[in-house]
Amino acid sequence: MDYNIEMGVQSLSIKPGRGIKARLKGYEKEVCEQVELHSRNLKNVIFYFKEHHHILICKKTLQNFLKEAQL
């Protein structure tokens, strides 16, 4: 095991803080409204937050946020 740590295998473990991003925290209500308007196309929700709030997120981040927030 020490050999693996010396060779850098330990660095492959997931670091704390990975996962859902906090960029959309506090915008749950607005995200919910946008998802209801554009339920089939998350690109429109991403574009809305980019234009109105200058928040850049990817589709996967939005999906993870919706999953965590259970929206």
N, C-alpha and C positions, 0 to 999 in steps of 0.2 A: 504494500500500500504506500509506503514512503517513497518508493520509486515513482509511482504514478503522480504523487504530489510534486516531486522534484521535476518531473517532466512536463508539468503544466496541466495535467488532467483536472486538477482542482479548479482551474480557472473556467472550465466549461460549465460549472454549476450555475444555476439561475440565481442572480443576485437579488437581494430584497429591493422592493420598489418597482419591480417589473409587473406588468399586468395592466389593468385598466388605468387610463390616464385621467388625471384630475382636471383636464381642460374644460370639461363640460359640467363639472360640479356646480350646482347653483342654477343651471339652465334646464333642469329636468322638465319643468312645465312647458318651456318653449320647445324643447326637443320633442316632447309628446305631441304638441300641436303640429309641428312640422311633419312628424312621421304620419300623423293622421291625414294630413293633406297630400303627402307624397309617399304613401305606404309601399308602393311597388318600386320606387326609384330613390334609393338613398343618396344618389349623386346630387339631387336637388336639395336635400337637407344639408349636405356638406357645403354646397355652393352658398346656401343661405347663411350659414355660420361664418363662412369666409368673407362674404360681402358685408354683413351687418355687424359682426362682432370681431372680425379680423382674427378668427380662430381657425388655424389650419389643422385639419384632422383627416385621417384616411378612412376608407370604408370599414376596414377591420376594427379600427378604434371605435367607430360609431356602433358597429355591431356588438362589440364587447361591452360598451356602455349601456346599450339597450338591454343586453342580457343581464348585466349586473343590477341595473335599476329596475328590471322586470317591467319594462314599458312595452 
